[in-house]
Amino acid sequence: MTRSDFLGALDWNAGETVLAPEVGGPGSWVGGPSAVNHDGVLYLAYRLRRPVGEGRGFANVIARSVDGVHLETLAVIDRERHHADSLERPCLVRTDHTWRLYLSCATPGSKHWRVDLLEAESVEELPDAVPVTVLPGDARTAVKDPVILRGENGWQLWASCHPLDDSDATDRMTTEYAISGDGIDWTWHGTALAGRPGTWDARGVRFSAVLPLSDGVLALYDGRASEAENWEERTGAALADSTAGPWIAADAPVFSSPFGSGGLRYFSAVADPGGGTRIHYEGARPDGSHELRTQLLPPDS
C-alpha cells in the first residue's frame, strides 16, 4: 500500500465505535489505543479518562480481539499503583518472549510526565510487574506517549516532549526521536517534528503512528494550533524516506471528527488477522466526549 492510498482510505463514516466513555461530556474519554497483532490475534491497550478533578486518566486497559471490534479485557493497570495523577496513552510491544507496556505517568503535583516500563511473560501478568522508569524526563521536560518500532535496525522511539519552562504553556509539544539496543536504555537523536508557526499545528505535534509502506514511511501525528485546541487535536501526516527522517509534514489535517472542533487523535495501525490494515483511534463525539473507534482498510486500498 502506498502512502497516498493509505491516507485516501481514511473515512470516519466507514469506521465504527468500539467503546464509548462511561459518561458523556468533555473530559470523558476512551481512547489512546496501541495495537499489536500476535499469532493472528489483536491485542489492544487503551486509556480510560474522566474529567479533570474527577480522576483524569484513571486506568490503562489491555484487551484481546479476533476482529478489532469486540474486546475481551485481559488486564487493568490503575494509576494509583504507579503513584501517578494520570495515565495517558500506553504503548504495547511484543518482544521475542515477553510483553511490554510503556506507561505515560503524570508526576503528582506537577506538569511533569515520565514513561515507565512493565514487562511480563503474559499480558495478564503486566499489572503486577515491577515498573522501571525508562524515560524520566527532567525538571525542564515532560516525556509521554511513546510510539515504538522494533526491527532489524533495533528499537526506535518517538515521544511527545513538553517544555516546562513556562508553567502556563506546558501544552506545547514536539516529537523527539530516540534509538535503543534493548528498548530500555534510550539515546535521543533530536527533534523528529515540531510545530510550524502560523499553521494548524503551530502549538505542537505528537507522533501517534509510524508506518513503513511501499513507497516510503508515513507518520500520523496529532497537531494543534493553540492552547484552546489542547485535547482536541486533529490528525496530520508527515512523510520520510526512512524512519530516521527527515520528515515533511502536510499543509493541513488529513483526518478529523465531524463533531465539535474535529478532535481525532492517537492513531494506531496494524495488520488485521483477516487481511488488510486495522486502524484504531480516539475521536470526538457530539457531546464533547471521546470514543474509541476502528476501521478496516482493505489490502488494495
QUIPE-V698189 format. One record per residue. RES is the residue in three letters. SS is DSSP state (H for helix, E for strand, - for the rest). Layout:
res = {RES & RES}
ss = {SS & SS}
This chain:
res = {MET & THR & ARG & SER & ASP & PHE & LEU & GLY & ALA & LEU & ASP & TRP & ASN & ALA & GLY & GLU & THR & VAL & LEU & ALA & PRO & GLU & VAL & GLY & GLY & PRO & GLY & SER & TRP & VAL & GLY & GLY & PRO & SER & ALA & VAL & ASN & HIS & ASP & GLY & VAL & LEU & TYR & LEU & ALA & TYR & ARG & LEU & ARG & ARG & PRO & VAL & GLY & GLU & GLY & ARG & GLY & PHE & ALA & ASN & VAL & ILE & ALA & ARG & SER & VAL & ASP & GLY & VAL & HIS & LEU & GLU & THR & LEU & ALA & VAL & ILE & ASP & ARG & GLU & ARG & HIS & HIS & ALA & ASP & SER & LEU & GLU & ARG & PRO & CYS & LEU & VAL & ARG & THR & ASP & HIS & THR & TRP & ARG & LEU & TYR & LEU & SER & CYS & ALA & THR & PRO & GLY & SER & LYS & HIS & TRP & ARG & VAL & ASP & LEU & LEU & GLU & ALA & GLU & SER & VAL & GLU & GLU & LEU & PRO & ASP & ALA & VAL & PRO & VAL & THR & VAL & LEU & PRO & GLY & ASP & ALA & ARG & THR & ALA & VAL & LYS & ASP & PRO & VAL & ILE & LEU & ARG & GLY & GLU & ASN & GLY & TRP & GLN & LEU & TRP & ALA & SER & CYS & HIS & PRO & LEU & ASP & ASP & SER & ASP & ALA & THR & ASP & ARG & MET & THR & THR & GLU & TYR & ALA & ILE & SER & GLY & ASP & GLY & ILE & ASP & TRP & THR & TRP & HIS & GLY & THR & ALA & LEU & ALA & GLY & ARG & PRO & GLY & THR & TRP & ASP & ALA & ARG & GLY & VAL & ARG & PHE & SER & ALA & VAL & LEU & PRO & LEU & SER & ASP & GLY & VAL & LEU & ALA & LEU & TYR & ASP & GLY & ARG & ALA & SER & GLU & ALA & GLU & ASN & TRP & GLU & GLU & ARG & THR & GLY & ALA & ALA & LEU & ALA & ASP & SER & THR & ALA & GLY & PRO & TRP & ILE & ALA & ALA & ASP & ALA & PRO & VAL & PHE & SER & SER & PRO & PHE & GLY & SER & GLY & GLY & LEU & ARG & TYR & PHE & SER & ALA & VAL & ALA & ASP & PRO & GLY & GLY & GLY & THR & ARG & ILE & HIS & TYR & GLU & GLY & ALA & ARG & PRO & ASP & GLY & SER & HIS & GLU & LEU & ARG & THR & GLN & LEU & LEU & PRO & PRO & ASP & SER}
ss = {- & - & H & H & H & H & H & H & H & - & - & H & H & H & - & E & E & E & E & - & - & - & - & - & - & - & - & - & E & E & E & E & E & E & E & E & E & E & - & - & E & E & E & E & E & E & E & E & E & - & - & - & - & - & - & - & E & E & E & E & E & E & E & E & E & - & - & - & - & - & - & E & E & E & E & E & E & E & - & H & H & H & - & E & E & E & E & - & - & - & E & E & E & E & - & - & - & - & E & E & E & E & E & E & E & E & E & - & - & - & - & - & E & E & E & E & E & E & E & E & - & - & H & H & H & H & H & H & - & - & - & E & E & E & E & - & - & E & - & - & E & E & E & E & E & E & E & E & E & E & E & - & - & E & E & E & E & E & E & E & E & E & E & - & - & - & - & - & - & - & - & - & E & E & E & E & E & E & E & E & - & - & - & - & - & E & E & E & E & E & E & E & E & - & - & - & - & - & - & - & - & - & - & E & E & E & E & E & E & E & E & E & E & - & - & E & E & E & E & E & E & E & E & E & - & - & H & H & H & - & - & - & - & E & E & E & E & E & E & E & - & - & - & - & - & - & - & E & E & - & - & - & - & - & E & - & - & - & - & - & - & - & - & E & E & E & E & E & E & E & E & - & - & - & - & - & E & E & E & E & E & E & E & E & - & - & - & - & - & E & E & E & E & E & E & E & E & - & - & - & -}
